[in-house]
Amino acid sequence: MEIEQTLAAAVKAAVKALYGVEIGDRQVQVSPTRKEFEGHLTVMVFPFMKQCGKSNPEELGREIGDWLTANEPLVAKYNVIKGFLNMTVNSSSWVEKLKGIAATADYGCTPVTDKSELYMVEYASPNTNKPLHLGHLRNILLGWSLSRILEANGYKVVKTNIVNDRGIHICKSMLAWLKWFDGATPLSSGKKGDHLIGDCYVSFDKHFKAEVKELLANDPEIQAIQGENEEKTAERRKAAAEEKSPLMQEAREMLRKWEAGDAEVRGLWKKMNDWVYAGFDETYATMGVGFDKIYYESNTYLVGKEKVLEGLDKGIFFRKEDGSVWADLTADGLDQKILLRKDGTSVYMTQDIGTAKLRYDDYPIDHMIYVVGNEQNYHFQVLALLLDKLGFKWGKNLVHFSYGMVELPNGKMKSREGTVVDADDLMEAMIEDARKVAEESGHLQEMSDEERKNIYRIVGLGALKYFLLKVNPVNNMVFNPAESIDFNGNTGPFIQYTYARIQSLLRKAGDDTAAWDDVEITPKEEGIIQQLLNFPGIVKEAGTRFSPALIANYSYDLVKEYNQFYHDYQILKEENASKRAFRLELSRQVGRVVKTGMNLLGIEVPERM
């Protein structure tokens, strides 16, 4: 914020003029004055008391305050509370700052240039054995918003996705489709492809559990297994039953055929995955997100195996007696990590190494960010070390954007049991909730059906996105649909409604060209301008801390202050033409910043509501 920088420099100048000493930039911290005290900005004088030869902080604050009011045009007056110097900025300066905001294109954002560093952001990472669910929604919305925030900070961004399209779980869905789905297709079943394949996955698990239960009850070999105690006995018997399950053996055989390139298995795999991709694309389109580049595990795992074998040849990794390949990370404070199984098949870590290699070949990556839940923290510690050992310059500095899990009021979700909250169903329900709320209000009756449906979509999805993004990403959260659609409080619809209210106000005002150069403004108006001036700093901080929540909560705080102003002061009915014109411009800039902030979150704002 330019005013803060100016005041910090002025305080340094005051200390030098009064006491003949130079103080460092870090010693002068300018922050907003607490609401219970008079003033706009505050400096704590304790850090430089000793240098100034002062033992009384209030005396030091008064002497600096007197110098500032005499020598710095920004400062109209001051007060000192203990060691805190609270400064009031003169009204004319705030007016000039509002003019500066209005004249700045893309206010709050830094343009991308040819010299900008390149961030690659990975998010989504779905499996092709099930549709996207609520957990994916938080992941994707965080990744999409983070990408926009980084672009607003002047970085080049490549948005990427790795699709987990191979492996035993995919084979489970394929086998279930062959056994129990009678050749069903998305067209014949009337279901999106990802939903149909998700049903196959749930069906496999249901039959598999029945087999395991049967084996535990009736197989003498399994019943003969013993452990050190009752719990260990149960664990070993269950593991043996799962291993012996005919269904699981069939699924593993299908995976072996897939890896061997069996034409029939590969053909079925491609057909079913294509159904899933079409379903995913439909979901992404509804969410309003996308990717610049999509990678597929089926294309990356072999590259990963090559890099691991290359590392083995160079002595970076080692092979155990059973033929498996491992990385020894004990010297780095971790443990040993398997990279290739004894049969030569890859693990997730191998795939991630291969994907990194392909990405490094495709793009001049400066920074790599993986948006993945916090249950994978250890995985990314290991990946960073492995990539560094393999020579990727950004490997050791990769960023795992670790976020907390999202749950429902009734607990966790489980894909195999079919208890997940489907992303498509949730978005549809949110749009329907928005419709009900809008119809009860009766505000949209004069619109066409098409206009109303678009607003239902904007508000419903805005409620969902905002609720998931306003929480600090590192925290676990509980998603409550009823709370998210509320038009009061810290919600998306509350912010959207304020934006629509401002646009309605501006439409009614028409072309108001009155001058407001010398207008006298109120403390409430000064406070709103001060909040607007904070916006570029919030965008920068959100990019530095990788936190869309900072943008979300800033937007809420801004509209909350504006709504109080709107309630307490006349705007269109203000008789003083200069004041009316100023308040309209202030409203316009609040709306503009709100729209920019919400856009950084991937949230649309309606012109009418």
Secondary structure as the mmCIF struct_conf table of DSSP 4:
data_model
#
loop_
_struct_conf.conf_type_id
_struct_conf.id
_struct_conf.beg_label_comp_id
_struct_conf.beg_label_asym_id
_struct_conf.beg_label_seq_id
_struct_conf.end_label_comp_id
_struct_conf.end_label_asym_id
_struct_conf.end_label_seq_id
HELX_RH_AL_P HELX_RH_AL_P1 GLU A 2 TYR A 19
HELX_RH_3T_P HELX_RH_3T_P1 ASP A 25 GLN A 27
STRN STRN1 VAL A 30 PRO A 32
HELX_LH_PP_P HELX_LH_PP_P1 THR A 33 ARG A 34
TURN_TY1_P TURN_TY1_P1 LYS A 35 GLU A 36
BEND BEND1 PHE A 37 GLU A 38
BEND BEND2 HIS A 40 HIS A 40
STRN STRN2 LEU A 41 MET A 44
HELX_RH_3T_P HELX_RH_3T_P2 PHE A 46 PHE A 48
HELX_RH_AL_P HELX_RH_AL_P2 MET A 49 CYS A 52
TURN_TY1_P TURN_TY1_P2 GLY A 53 GLY A 53
BEND BEND3 SER A 55 SER A 55
HELX_RH_AL_P HELX_RH_AL_P3 PRO A 57 ASN A 71
TURN_TY1_P TURN_TY1_P3 PRO A 73 LEU A 74
STRN STRN3 VAL A 75 ILE A 81
TURN_TY1_P TURN_TY1_P4 LYS A 82 GLY A 83
STRN STRN4 PHE A 84 VAL A 89
HELX_LH_PP_P HELX_LH_PP_P2 ASN A 90 ASN A 90
HELX_RH_AL_P HELX_RH_AL_P4 SER A 91 ALA A 103
TURN_TY1_P TURN_TY1_P5 ALA A 105 GLY A 108
STRN STRN5 THR A 110 THR A 110
TURN_TY1_P TURN_TY1_P6 ASP A 114 LYS A 115
STRN STRN6 LEU A 118 GLU A 122
STRN STRN7 ASN A 127 ASN A 127
TURN_TY1_P TURN_TY1_P7 THR A 128 ASN A 129
BEND BEND4 LYS A 130 LYS A 130
STRN STRN8 HIS A 133 HIS A 133
HELX_RH_AL_P HELX_RH_AL_P5 LEU A 134 ALA A 152
STRN STRN9 ASN A 153 ASN A 153
TURN_TY1_P TURN_TY1_P8 GLY A 154 GLY A 154
STRN STRN10 LYS A 156 VAL A 163
STRN STRN11 ASN A 164 ASN A 164
BEND BEND5 GLY A 167 GLY A 167
HELX_RH_AL_P HELX_RH_AL_P6 ILE A 168 TRP A 180
BEND BEND6 PHE A 181 PHE A 181
TURN_TY1_P TURN_TY1_P9 ASP A 182 GLY A 183
HELX_RH_AL_P HELX_RH_AL_P7 PRO A 186 SER A 189
TURN_TY1_P TURN_TY1_P10 GLY A 190 GLY A 190
BEND BEND7 LYS A 191 LYS A 191
HELX_RH_AL_P HELX_RH_AL_P8 GLY A 193 ASN A 218
HELX_RH_AL_P HELX_RH_AL_P9 PRO A 220 GLN A 223
TURN_TY1_P TURN_TY1_P11 ALA A 224 ALA A 224
BEND BEND8 GLU A 228 ASN A 229
HELX_RH_AL_P HELX_RH_AL_P10 GLU A 230 LYS A 244
HELX_RH_AL_P HELX_RH_AL_P11 PRO A 246 GLU A 259
TURN_TY1_P TURN_TY1_P12 ALA A 260 GLY A 261
HELX_RH_AL_P HELX_RH_AL_P12 ALA A 263 MET A 287
TURN_TY1_P TURN_TY1_P13 GLY A 288 GLY A 288
BEND BEND9 ASP A 292 ASP A 292
STRN STRN12 LYS A 293 TYR A 296
HELX_RH_AL_P HELX_RH_AL_P13 GLU A 297 ASP A 313
TURN_TY1_P TURN_TY1_P14 LYS A 314 GLY A 315
BEND BEND10 ILE A 316 PHE A 317
STRN STRN13 PHE A 318 ARG A 319
TURN_TY1_P TURN_TY1_P15 GLU A 321 ASP A 322
BEND BEND11 GLY A 323 GLY A 323
STRN STRN14 VAL A 325 ASP A 328
HELX_RH_3T_P HELX_RH_3T_P3 THR A 330 ASP A 332
TURN_TY1_P TURN_TY1_P16 GLY A 333 GLY A 333
BEND BEND12 LEU A 334 LEU A 334
STRN STRN15 GLN A 336 LEU A 340
TURN_TY1_P TURN_TY1_P17 LYS A 342 ASP A 343
BEND BEND13 GLY A 344 GLY A 344
STRN STRN16 SER A 346 SER A 346
HELX_RH_AL_P HELX_RH_AL_P14 TYR A 348 ASP A 362
BEND BEND14 TYR A 363 TYR A 363
BEND BEND15 ASP A 366 ASP A 366
STRN STRN17 HIS A 367 GLY A 373
HELX_RH_3T_P HELX_RH_3T_P4 ASN A 374 GLN A 376
HELX_RH_AL_P HELX_RH_AL_P15 ASN A 377 LYS A 389
TURN_TY1_P TURN_TY1_P18 LEU A 390 GLY A 391
TURN_TY1_P TURN_TY1_P19 LYS A 393 TRP A 394
BEND BEND16 GLY A 395 GLY A 395
TURN_TY1_P TURN_TY1_P20 LYS A 396 ASN A 397
STRN STRN18 VAL A 399 TYR A 403
STRN STRN19 VAL A 406 GLU A 407
STRN STRN20 LEU A 408 LEU A 408
TURN_TY1_P TURN_TY1_P21 PRO A 409 ASN A 410
STRN STRN21 GLY A 411 GLY A 411
TURN_TY1_P TURN_TY1_P22 SER A 415 GLY A 418
BEND BEND17 VAL A 420 VAL A 420
STRN STRN22 ASP A 422 ASP A 422
HELX_RH_AL_P HELX_RH_AL_P16 ALA A 423 SER A 441
TURN_TY1_P TURN_TY1_P23 GLY A 442 GLU A 446
BEND BEND18 MET A 447 MET A 447
HELX_RH_AL_P HELX_RH_AL_P17 ASP A 449 LEU A 469
BEND BEND19 LYS A 470 VAL A 471
TURN_TY1_P TURN_TY1_P24 PRO A 473 VAL A 474
BEND BEND20 ASN A 475 ASN A 475
STRN STRN23 MET A 477 VAL A 478
HELX_RH_AL_P HELX_RH_AL_P18 PRO A 481 SER A 484
TURN_TY1_P TURN_TY1_P25 ILE A 485 ILE A 485
BEND BEND21 PHE A 487 THR A 491
HELX_RH_AL_P HELX_RH_AL_P19 GLY A 492 ALA A 509
TURN_TY1_P TURN_TY1_P26 ASP A 517 ASP A 518
HELX_RH_AL_P HELX_RH_AL_P20 PRO A 523 ARG A 545
TURN_TY1_P TURN_TY1_P27 PHE A 546 PHE A 546
HELX_RH_AL_P HELX_RH_AL_P21 PRO A 548 ASP A 568
BEND BEND22 TYR A 569 TYR A 569
BEND BEND23 ILE A 571 ILE A 571
TURN_TY1_P TURN_TY1_P28 LEU A 572 LYS A 573
BEND BEND24 GLU A 575 ASN A 576
HELX_RH_AL_P HELX_RH_AL_P22 ALA A 577 LEU A 600
TURN_TY1_P TURN_TY1_P29 LEU A 601 GLY A 602
BEND BEND25 GLU A 607 GLU A 607
#
